Amino acid sequence: MKNGFNMVNLIEIQRFPVFFGLKGKYIHLFLHLMNQENQFKKVIAHAKEYGFVFLSSEIYDGLSAVYDYGPNGVHLKNNIKDYWWKAMVQGYDQIVGIDSAIFMHPTTWKASGHVDSFNDPMIDNRDSKKRYRADELIENHLNKIRSKIEKEVLKARKRIGEQFDRDTFLSTNQRVGGHQKKIDSISHRLTSCLKRSDLVGLKNLIEELAITCQVSGTNNWTDVKQFNLMFETKLGADKQSASDLYLRPETAQGIFLNYLNVQKSARKKIPFGIAQIGKAFRNEIVARQFIFRMREFEQMEMQYFIEPKTQKHWFSYWKEARLKWHLALGLGDDYYRFHEHENLAHYADAATDIEFNYPFGFKELEGIHSRTGFDLTNHQKYSGKKITYFDPHTKQSYTPYVLETSIGLDRMFLAVYTSSLKEQKLSDGSTRIVFELPPCLAPVKLAILPLVNNEELVHFGNHLVEKFKWDLSHVFDAKDTIGKRYRRQDAIGTPFCITVDFDSLKDNSVTIRNRDTMDQERIHVEHLKQVITSKVDMNSLLKTL
């Protein structure tokens, strides 16, 4: 760890915490951080060992907050893309897709507000040298107060039983009321400081709340400073004539610039949406937590163009629809929650996040934003081109409002990864690593495994490979013992293993093994494709949305 401790002396720290200079709440804080880091190290190690995610440019010691996806990782990533794209574009007649360029005219970012407003307030701790977003430090403090309210609710529910009424308790309990007053007061000051770009006020608030660095445990803070997050580059043959450009920090603007082209060519009437999956780039000052926050990442965004004054309806609609999409994967309802924004972006009149409970806590997975008419109005203003919609029913023209859904593909990958990776203790006392991915997302759907590396069994297995080649992603493996091969497929998330044995040569049947239950069933080869496809097919999941 960067604070000077490592996993080797964790036991010694637990036994003699005072000797190491740790007291009171800092002992629990330190141990929590150590456990958190250890858990996350297992995720990162698994991702590398089994070909999911590699540190980019690793032979040159890597590039900070930049990662590459390996053979299994790219399969999983593409399956997530496919799940989103089919749900959005194929699932809605009124949504179409585009793929806009990364480079855009530089005025795009002036019109969008990114040149003037795409900044994060940063603060450093002088003792640990760690850098934090000032607003996130305060938000984390608010979450601690909110957790105190939840503890009061749990205690009351346990004491009162079935007669417990949460709303009544929250509105009448004095202790809860005191916590809520603190939340309201802090939130109001935070929102006010962010709106006015009051950096001194942010630091004062951090100091008044006695917020400490999670590494050093001190509140020895620097002043708060603003950092613009866009990467600058040049377009041109030589330095003298080259013009300034930016790598796009989001994919949304490419949709807005193409609004008229898409509306006319696709012959769409309001309301309609434009979806896009693409790379975005942000010069994150604080990039951490593996692929959660990177400088090069992918977004899956959909901009839904609507009639003004209908945004409340569509905001509610898309909140429900997007949460349903997530829950359908079956990762667990408790992993998700909504977080309503109090401090809104300059373009929004309502915003909420779908947060996911990662190993490091609840963090934003997807944002749903009511962007009003800001984007199209500003692009019309800066370009001098008319960007309006003529309503054939009212015979009037207007600038559409926009309802946005935006999900980080890499964050979705990490959410699926961390919630699916399990370590199970078996009845014989041994353990196995099992990657319980939703079957439709698994990079490998089927493993074909001859019982032993025998010429006849291998030939039979290769025949099955040809049978499934174009229908299911698969692997063929005849090396090592069958037990070791099962464990490897468990670890990469393969839902089904097909074992070819000597009886297969006689009865044309194989043994199919279930990853999650380890149950085995004998089945005829002719029925194999139907049985497996019914359980790994994404379309059956999409039909539930």
N, C-alpha and C positions, 0 to 999 in steps of 0.2 A: 504493500500500500504506500501511497505517496506521503503519508504522515510519519513514515519511519517504522511502523509495525508491520509484521507479516503473519501469515497463517501459522508458521511454526511456533511462535511464542504466544498464540492465542490462549492456550491452556494456562501458561504462566501468568498471563494478564488476568485471567479469570480467578486464579488462586491468590494473586498478590496485586490487586488493582491499585492500591495506594502507592506501592513501590514505583509503579509506572506513571504516577502523577494523575490518576483518574479518580474522581470523587463523585459521589451522589449520582445525579441524573446522567452525568457524563459517562459513567461506567456502562449503564444500560444503552446509552446512545452509541457508544463505541462498539459494544458487542452486537447491537442491531446492525450497524454498518458492516461489521466483519461478516456476519451471517448473510447479509444481503449481497456482499461482494462475492462470497463463496458460492452462493446459489447462482449468481449471474455468471461466474467463471465456468460453472458446469455447462450452462447453456452455450457459452461462446466456444468452449472446448468441444462440445458435441457437434456444433455447427461446422467446425473446421474438420474434425475427424471423419465425419460422414458426408462431406462434400456439399454442405449447404451454403456457408458463407466464409469467405477468406478476407483477411486484411489486404487491401489493395497495395500493390508494389511491395509485398512482404520481403522479397529477397533484398530490397534496399531499406529494410527496417520499417516499411510501411509509410502510409500517408495519413495523417491524423483525420479521423472521422470520415474516411472514404473506404468503402468495402466492395468486394466483388462477390457475385453469386456463383457457386459451383454447380456441378452437374445435377445434383438433387435440388439445390436451392433454386435454380432457374426453372425447373419443372414446377416446384411448389409456387413460386412467384407467378408463373404464367397461368397456373390453375386458379389462383386468386383473381388475377386479371379477368380470366374467362368468366368466373362466377359473377364479378361485378358488371362486366360488359353485357353479358347475356341478360342479367336482371334489369339493367338500365335501358339498353338499346333494343334488344329483342323483346323485352317484357313490356315495353310501352310503344304504342304506335306513334306517339307524339314526341319521341326522343330519337335524335339521329347523332351520329358520331363524326368527329373530324380529327385530324392530326396536324396541328399548326406548328410552324417553325419555332425553334428556340430563339433565333435572332429576330428582333422586331425593331421597327423604327424607334429611335431613342425618345421621341416625343410621347410614345405610348406610356412611358413610365412617369413622365411629367403629368400627363392627363390622369393617370390612375392614382396619383398621390404618392407613389413609391419614392420618388426623388426627394420629396420633402418630409414624408411621414413614415417611411419604412425603417424605423429605428427601434432599438431595444435599449432601455436604461440599464446600464451595467454598474456593478459595484464589486470591489475587491476586498478580501480580508487580508490585512497586512501580515498576519502571522502564518496562515496556511498557504498564502499566495493563490488561493482559489478565487475564481470569478463567478459571480452569480447575476442573474437578472433580478433587479431590485423589486420589481412587481411580483415575481414568483416567490421571493422570500416572504413577502407580506401575505400572499395568497396561501402559502404553506402554514403560516401562523394562524390565518383564519380557519384553515382546515382543522388545526389542532383544537380550536375553540368549538368548532362544529362537532368534533368527535366527543367532546365533553357533553354536549347536548344529547348525542346518541347514547352515551353511557347512562345518562339520567333516564332516558326513555326505556332502555333495556332493564334497568333496575325496577322502574315503575311497572313495566309490563309483567315482570316476574313476580312482583309483590301483589299486583291487583288481579292478574289472571285474565280470563276471557272477557271480563267487563271493561278492560282497559280501552280508553279512547285516546288515540295519539293526538288528534287535533285539540281536544279539550285540555289535555295535559300540557301541550306546548304553549297554549294561550294562558294558562292559569298558574303554572309552577313558577315560583319566584326565582329559583336558581337558574332555570332555563331562561327566564326573562332577562336576568342579568347578563347571561352569556350572549343572548341575542342583541342586547343593546350594544355590547362591545363589538359584535360583528358588524352591526349597522353603522356604528361610528367609524370604525376602521375602514370599512368598504367605501363610505362616503368620502373620507379623506384621500384614500387611494385613487378613486375615480377622479376626484378634483385635481390631484397632482398630475395624473396622467394626461388629462384633458388640457391642462395649462403648461404641460412639459416642465413642471416645477420639480427640478432635480434636487434642490435643497430640501424641499418639503418631503420628498421620498426618503432622503437620508435621515431627516429628523424623525420621521415616523418609524423607521427601522430601529433607530436608537431608543426612542420612547418605549417601543414594544420589547426592548431588550432581546432582540433577535440575534442569535449567535451563529457562527459558522459551524456547520455540521462536522467539520474535520478538526478544527483547532479548539472549538468550544468558546471562542472569544468573540467580542463585538468590536474589535479593532478595525473599523471600516474606513475605506477611502471615500472620497466624494463620488457621487453618482455621475456617470458620463453617458452620452448617447452615442450609439454606433449604428451607422447605416449598414444594412445587411446585403446589399447588392454587389455582385462581382462585376467589375468594369473590364472591358476589353476594347480592341480597336478593329475597325474594318477599313482596309485599304492596303495598297501595295507598299507604301513607305510612310514613315512617321510623320512627315510634314503634311501629307494630304489625307492621312487616315482620320476617320471620324469616330467619335466615342460611341460605344455600344455597351449594353448590359446583357449578361446572361439572365434569362428570365427567372425571377424569384417565385413565380407561380404560373400555372397553365391557363388561368382564367382569362387573361387579357387576349390571348390568341383566339378565344371563343368570341369575345366581344368585338374584336376587329373584323371577324368574319360573320357577324350576326346577319347583315343584309344578304350577303352571298348565300348563306345557308338557307335563310328564310325563303328567298326567291327560288333557288335551285331545287330545294326539297319541297317547295309549295306547301309550307306549313302555316297554319293559323295559330294565333295566340289562344290558349297557352301551348307552348312547345319547348322542348329542351335540346341542348347540344351537349354531348358528352365527349370527354377526351381523357386519354391516359398518356402521360408524358413526363419527361425529366424537368426538374426545376433545380435552381442553384441558390444557396444562401450562404453568405460568409458568416456562419454562426460563430460568435465569439466563445460561447460555451457549448461545445459539442461533446456529448458524453452518452453513456448508456447504450453502447454498441450501436446498432442500426436505428435506434429510436430518434436520434437527432444527428443528421448528417449534413454535409455541405453539398452533396449531390444526391438527389433523391427523386422518387417518382410519386406523382399524384394521380388520383382518379377523381376527376371533377365533373360535375354536371351543373350547367347553368340553365335554369328554367325561367323562360320569359313569360311574364304574366301582365295582366291588366292592372294599372295602379288601383290601390285601395282593396286589392284582393290578397295582399301579402300575408295577412294574419291567417287566412284559411290555408294557403299553401305552405306556410311555415309549420303549422300544426300537422298538415298532411305528410310532409316530407320527414318531419321528426319521427312520426309513427312508422312510416315506410322504411326508413333507414335502420331504425332499431330492429324492426322485424327481420330485415336482411341479415343483420349480425346474429340475432338469436337463433335463426334457422340452422346455423352451423352446429348448434348444440354444444358449444364450449362451456356453457353454464351461465344462467341468467345473472348470478351474483357478480360476474366479472364486469358488468356494465352499469353505468349510471349517467344521467344527464347533469350537466353543469351549465346553468344559465349565466350568460355574461352580464355583468353589471357595468363594466367599462367597455363600451362598444367601439368598434373601429369607425373611422371617419365616414365610411360609406354605408353603415348598417343602421337599421332601426330595431333589429332584434337578432339575437345570436345565441346559439347553444352548442355545447360540445357533447358528443357521446364519448365518455371517458371509459378507459379499460383499466382493470386492476392488474398492472404489470408487477413483476417481483419488486419493483421500486415504488409501488403505490399507484393510485389512480392518476392517469395522465390522458391527455387528449388523443383520441384515435380518429375521430371524424368531426368536422364542423358543419353546422347547418346555419346559414346566414341569410337574412333578408337584406339584400344589398340596395334596396330602393331603386331609383333610376339614376344613381350616381354615375355608374360607369359609362352607359351609353350617352348620357347628357354631356359628360366631360369630353368624351371622344368626339362628339359632334361639335363641341365648342373649339377644341384644339385643332381638329382636322378641317373645319369649315364645311364638312360634308353633312348632308341631311341623313340622320339615322332614326327614322321613326317608323311606326307601323300604321297602315291604313286599315281601319276596321270596316269591313264590307257591310256590317249590320248597322252600325251607328253613322257610317259615312264620315267618320272623324279620324284624324291622325293623332297619335300620341307616342311618347317615348315609353317603351315597356319598362316595367320594374323587373327585378331579377331575384329569384330564390336560388341559392347555391347550396349544393352538397359537395363537400371536399374531404376526401379521405387519403391519408398517406399510405401508399402501397407498402412501403418498408415497415411502417408501424403496424399495419395489418399483418404482415408477415411475422413480425415479432410477437404480436398478440396471439396468433395461432400457435406459434412455436412454443412460447413460454407456458401456455395453458395446456398444451398437449404432451409435453415431455414429462414422463413419469418414471419413477424408480419403484418397482414393486418387489415386495418380499414374498417368495413362493413357499408353498407348504413344506418343501424339503429343506427350507432354511436358506436357500440361495436367493439371489436377487437378479432381476433383469431390468434393463432399460427398455422401456416401450414408448414409442412415439405415437400416441393415440390421435393422430390427425383425422379430421373428418374424411371418410373414404374418398369422396369426390375430389378432395384437394391433394391427396397423397401423390407424391412424385412418381412412385411405382405402385401400380394397382395390383400386380400379380408377379410372384416369383415362382419360377419353374425349377424344381430341385430334384434331380435324380437321387435316389436313396444313397447310392454309392457311385463312384466314378467308373461305371461299367459301360462298355461300348454299346450294348443293346439299349440300356436305360438312357444313355446320352442321346442315342438316335431317336428314341421315342420322345424325349424331352424337346429335341430340336424340331420334331414334327409339330408339337404343341406351340412352339415359338412361331412357326410359320402360320399356324392357325389363328393366333391372336395378334399378329404383328401390326396390323393396321387398325385394330379396335381398342386395345388396351396397352398402356405403357407397362413394360415388363422387364424382368431380368432373368437370365439363365445362369445358374451357378452350380457347378459340380465339385468344387473344391471343399476341403475340410469335412468334418463330421456334420451330419444333418442337424444336430443340436446347435452347433456353432453358426450354421447358416440360418437357422430359425432366429437366433438371437440378433444376428446382423440385420435381418429383414424387420424384426421388431423395432430395432433402433432407428431405422430410416422411415418407419411408418407404413410399410407395405401391409395392406389390409388382409391379403390372402396369400398363402403359400400352397403350391401344388406339388405334392411329393409323388414321384414316379417310382414304383417298386417292381419287383419281379412278377407280382400278380397282375400288374398293369399289362404286361406282355400277353397275358392269357385272356383277361376279361375286359380289356380296353377301359378300365376304370382307374381313377387316381384318388389320392387322399387330399382333401382340401382342409387347410388349417386356418382358423380364425385368429387374427392378431390379438384382439382384446381379450377373448375368453380362453384361447389356446385349445378350444374344442376342435376335434377332427371328425370329418365325415367322408365316407366313401361315396364317390359319385362317378357316373359314366361320362366319358369324354364328350359325348354328343350334347349333354345337358350343361356342360361346364360354362360355356359362354353366357348362356341365359341367366344362370344362377349368379355369376360374378357381376355381370353388367347391371343387374337389377339392384345390386347393393352399392355399386360405386358410381352409378350414372348421376351426373349433375342435374340433368333435366327433371328427375323426380323431385329433387330438392327445390328447384326453381318454381315448380308448379305449386308449391305450398305458399309462395309469397303473395 
